[in-house]
């Protein structure tokens, strides 16, 4: 198994791990939202279902990126808060760009969202690498 990981570059390729972990996180996050919506629709408001699903999804994403993608051993709660800053900023930027490009400029929403998603995924990789999971010098 070790040889297989080395052959496909798993151990040496942080971007590859980010991509694979990202696919898992997307599936997990969507499944959590769908499951909560199925179970709680009509009981909880939609916004609360979405918020709980987001918290669970972001937390899973944090854990998988921390241990698999970036292999961090830093202060987990500091990294967790930074992780939320990155995703909060990403979410705000996404909303702003959708409003500007789709609502105001009337561009195709599907193409805009796909383009934004690709760009923000690349930006998120670097934000996590140099901010969320930034290695701090030992004292």
C-alpha positions in Angstrom: 0.0 0.0 0.0 2.9 2.4 0.8 4.2 1.9 -2.8 0.8 2.7 -4.3 0.6 6.0 -2.3 4.1 7.0 -3.4 3.3 6.1 -7.1 0.3 8.3 -7.3 2.0 11.0 -5.3 -0.3 11.0 -2.3 2.5 11.5 0.3 4.2 14.3 -1.5 1.3 16.1 -3.1 -0.6 18.4 -0.8 -2.7 19.8 -3.7 -3.7 16.2 -4.6 -4.7 15.5 -1.0 -6.6 18.8 -0.9 -8.6 17.8 -4.0 -9.5 14.3 -2.8 -10.3 15.5 0.7 -12.4 18.3 -0.9 -14.5 15.8 -2.9 -15.1 13.8 0.3 -16.1 17.0 2.2 -18.5 18.1 -0.5 -20.2 14.7 -0.5 -20.3 14.7 3.3 -21.6 18.2 3.6 -24.3 17.6 1.0 -25.4 14.3 2.6 -25.6 16.0 6.1 -27.8 18.8 4.7 -30.0 16.4 2.8 -30.4 14.1 5.8 -31.1 17.0 8.2 -33.6 18.5 5.7 -35.4 15.2 5.2 -35.6 14.6 9.0 -36.3 18.1 10.2 -38.1 19.9 7.4 -41.3 21.3 8.9 -40.0 21.0 12.4 -37.0 23.4 12.2 -36.8 26.5 10.0 -34.8 26.0 6.7 -32.2 28.5 7.9 -31.5 26.5 11.1 -31.2 23.3 9.1 -28.8 25.0 6.8 -26.8 26.5 9.6 -26.4 23.2 11.5 -25.4 21.4 8.3 -22.8 24.1 7.6 -21.3 23.8 11.1 -21.1 20.0 10.8 -19.8 20.2 7.2 -17.1 22.9 8.0 -16.1 20.9 11.1 -15.6 17.7 9.1 -13.7 19.7 6.5 -11.5 21.2 9.2 -10.7 17.7 10.7 -9.9 16.1 7.3 -7.9 19.0 6.0 -6.0 19.4 9.3 -5.0 15.7 9.6 -4.9 14.6 5.9 -4.2 17.6 3.7 -2.0 19.8 5.8 -1.0 17.3 8.5 -0.9 20.0 11.0 0.0 19.6 14.7 -0.6 23.3 15.6 -3.0 24.6 18.2 -6.3 23.1 17.0 -8.7 25.7 18.3 -6.7 28.6 16.8 -6.6 26.7 13.5 -10.4 26.0 13.8 -11.2 29.7 14.2 -8.9 30.6 11.3 -10.6 27.9 9.2 -14.0 29.6 9.9 -12.5 33.0 8.9 -11.4 31.6 5.6 -14.8 29.9 4.9 -16.7 32.9 6.2 -14.7 35.2 3.9 -15.2 32.8 1.0 -19.0 32.7 1.6 -19.3 36.5 1.7 -17.2 36.9 -1.5 -19.3 34.2 -3.2 -22.6 36.1 -2.3 -21.1 39.4 -3.4 -19.9 38.0 -6.8 -23.3 36.2 -7.4 -25.1 39.5 -6.7 -22.8 41.5 -9.0 -22.4 39.1 -11.9 -25.8 37.4 -11.9 -28.3 39.8 -10.4 -26.7 43.1 -11.7 -24.9 42.0 -14.9 -27.4 39.2 -15.8 -24.7 36.6 -16.6 -25.5 32.9 -16.6 -25.8 31.8 -12.9 -24.5 28.3 -13.6 -21.4 29.4 -15.4 -20.8 32.1 -12.9 -21.1 29.8 -9.9 -18.8 27.2 -11.6 -16.2 29.8 -12.3 -16.4 31.3 -8.8 -16.2 27.8 -7.2 -13.0 26.9 -9.1 -11.4 30.2 -8.3 -12.4 30.1 -4.6 -11.3 26.5 -4.3 -7.8 27.5 -5.5 -7.8 30.6 -3.2 -9.0 28.4 -0.3 -6.2 26.0 -0.7 -3.6 28.8 -0.3 -5.6 30.5 2.5 -5.6 27.3 4.5 -2.0 26.6 3.7 -0.7 30.1 4.7 -3.3 31.1 7.3 -5.5 28.4 8.8 -2.8 25.8 9.1 0.2 28.2 9.1 3.1 26.7 11.0 4.2 28.9 13.9 7.8 28.9 14.9 8.6 26.9 18.0 9.6 28.9 21.1 
